Structure formats: structure tokens, C-alpha cells
Amino acid sequence: MAEFTAKSVAERFSRLFRKAGVFLSKGQLQEALTTFREGEALALTLRDEGKLALFREEIVQCEKRLQE
């Protein structure tokens, strides 16, 4: 398994947030939700509690918007 550097991890989190943001801006909520869940899985794997909390907050917000 590839070893992660702090820079590569930060880049992966940033990429996921940007990707989800693009989906949100286009109104593609399901795709954004999938991307946020991918970030949640990454944060769990890396045991990054701060990023985990951010992704989970975004997941809740996205799920609320899907139910409207």
C-alpha cells in the first residue's frame, strides 16, 4: 500500500471538497453526496477526526437538501 505524505493527504482532501463543490454548484446533489462519503471514508481510514467531522457535516447538509 502506498505511503501517504501530509501534502498528498491534504491534496486529496482538497480535491474531494472541490469536486463536491462543483457538483453542488451544478445542482448534482447525489454526486456531491457520493463525493462527501468518499472523503468521509478517507478520513476514517486516516483517523483524521477534524476532516471526518467536516465531511459528516457536509453529508448531513446534502442529505437535507435532497429531501427538500
N, C-alpha and C positions, 0 to 999 in steps of 0.2 A: 504494500500500500504506500502511496506517495506521502512524503512528509510535508506538512503544511508549515509555511513560514507565516509570521504575523502579517506581513504585507499581502501575501496571497490570500489569506483568510479575509482580511479587510476588503480586498478587491472583490472577492466572491460575494460577501455580504452587500457591498455597494452595488454590484451588478444586479443582484436579485431585487434590491429595493428600486433601482432604476427601471428594471424590466417590469416590475409590478406597477410602477407609476405610469409607464407608457400604456399598459393595459387599462388602468383606471381612467386615464385621460381619454381613451377611446371608448369608454363605457363597457369594456370587456371584463366584467366583474368575475366571471368564473375563471378566466385565465389568470387574473390578478390573484385570486384566492389560491389557485394551484401554485403560483409562484411564491406567495407568502408561506404556504405549507412546506415548500421546498426549503425555504430559509429557516423555518422552524425545525425541520429535520436536521439541517446542517448545524444549527445552534445546539440542538440536543446532542448531536454526535461530538461536538467540540466542547460541550459543557460550558457554553457561554451564556450565563444567566441573563446578562443585560440584553443581548441581542434576542434571546429567546422571548423575553418579556415584550420587546418591541414587535417582533413578528406576531406574537399571540394577540397583542392589542390590535394590530392591523387586520388579523384574521377575524376578530370579533366585529370590527367596523365594517369589513367587507361583507360578512355574513348578514349583518343588519341591513345593508344596502340591497342585498339580494332578496331579502324578504319583503322589501317595500313594494 
